Amino acid sequence: MHWAYEIAEKLIRKFPEKEVYTCASGISPSGHVHIGNFREVVTTYFVVKALQSYGKRTRFIFSWDDYDRLRKIPADVDSGLAQYIGMPYADVPSPEAGKSYASYFETEFEETLQQFHIYPEYINQNREYRSGRYNELIKIALLKRKEIYDILQRFKTSKPIQEEREAFFPISCYCHKCNKDFTSILSFDEEWGKIYYSCECGFHGSQSLKEQHAMKLNWKVDWAMRWSLEDVVFEPGGRDHSSATGSYNVSKEIARDIFQFEAPEYTAYEFIGIKGTYEKMSSSSGNTITPRELLQVYTPEVILFMFAKYHPSNAFHFSFDEDVLRHFSEYERYCKSYSKITNETIVKSMELAGWERSVRLPGFNHLAGIFPLIGYNNELLLKLLEQADEKYSFKQLIMISRRVSYWIKKWQPERDIKVNSEKNLLYYQHLPLEQKEYISQFVYILKEGTVMTENELMSRLYNICHHEDKKRMKASQRDLFKSIYYLVLNRSSGPRIPLLIAAIGKERLIDLLSFDTCL
């Protein structure tokens, strides 16, 4: 059974009377949201879709942790923002005028999610905290702060210190003067629900739970609090949160003992990497590949399919090398043979990826071989495909051709092939006599001018190398194709011969393959 359906069935068994199954994910807008973060969202998305397939009502919430403090400036963001370190992301100026730091990165990611047809219910934590919605639960945490300290200590190797326990508060305050969290809590008036604090900027102030305030629960307490308030039944988390002493297990106990809520089902997910690099992606370090960048090369369905077919606990890598052709070919093959697929994981992965939305598109590999030859001209490409009896709308063509163009120019410049400007005499001179004869026969076929279908042309081309010895014949055919591509493109492979003829013209091809006058 596919992993998302296993989780869904487990949730249904655990909560058989639940009217709405709330599934959650969340990200801090510390920088560009990368594909490692994206796995959190799609993991939840797939479980939601699985639940819906069983007829269950769902609520898919996505929390923007934009009330977290700015810790450091990402390498790819203007370093002039360093003066705002310590402020909430929601209050830091944007790298782009007209927005906040948080909304800049939030908008970028939300617009990208739309391309995947993923539409969660967004919750901005800065608004929730400032609205006072969490006040009662914050008060509970403050009143039970010593119990929270004891829970936290159970996950540490150091011994508890009584003085530390007495001074412990599970919250941080943003200063009313500088709006930074370089504050120390001095005391808590339980009767009036009032916090007194001092700040490194020299300001002394207080905050009341009866009013809108500028205080935030510490991460592990905050996570548990939100589970209970939103009635979350499922949420994934990165493996860094999933160890025996990690955030999930700590928050699980806080949820149960402090907020009297059973923690949601949890799935740990492994990190996603880019082939060739083994560094963990990080928004703050600037070492990222974003879903938006991935969409420049892959279609949404191919990306979702790759995430769906791997269990969250399995790491995998995206790549921008020749594997792109393999990934597209695999997905295209499954789309064509969907009704015959017997592997349930593949079938469900296709469904979760939204394959039914996949319109018929030109093959990525197919276009990658011919598009550079015609100067990335879409109108000419559409015409050539129509001549080959492959009919697509311009919109369908663009969906793949722009990705092919981007992939070649950005990641695979060696594939930016050109037709040879002159005869490759040196290569021809080193060919065996048999191969030279085959090339001459191919030129003769081209000069005949006989109107042929693609299949008829290819049949005659294969028959040039006819031998009683089948093994020898196949080797000769491979060598002939290789020779043609070298003489025309100076490389060992290229587009199908009929498309090559259509792309560069029969006369040009004849010229590059004719050597009688050169010898």
Secondary structure, 3 states (H helix, E strand, C coil): CCHHHHHHHHHHHHCCCCCEEEEEEEECCCCCCCHHHHHHHHHHHHHHHHHHHCCCEEEEEEEECCCCECCCCCCCCCHHHHHHCCCEHHHCECCCCCCEHHHHHHHHHHHHHHHCCCCCEEEEHHHHHHHCCCHHHHHHHHHCHHHHHHHHHHCCCCCCCHHHHHHCCCEEECCCCCCCCCEEEEEEECCCCEEEEEECCCCEEEEECCCCCCEEECHHHHHHHHHHHHCEEEEEEEHHHCCCCCHHHHHHHHHHHHHCCCCCEEEEECCEEECCCCCCCECCCCECCCHHHHCCCCCHHHHHHHHHHCCCCCCEEECCCCHHHHHHHHHHHHHHCHHHCCCHHHHHHHHHCCHHHCCCCCCHHHHHHHHHHHCCCHHHHHHHHHHCCCCCCHHHHHHHHHHHHHHHHHHCHHHCCCCCCCCCHHHHHCCCHHHHHHHHHHHHHHHHCCCCCHHHHHHHHHHCCCCCCHHHHHHHHHHHHHHHHHHHHCCCCCCCHHHHHHHHCHHHHHHHHCCHHHC
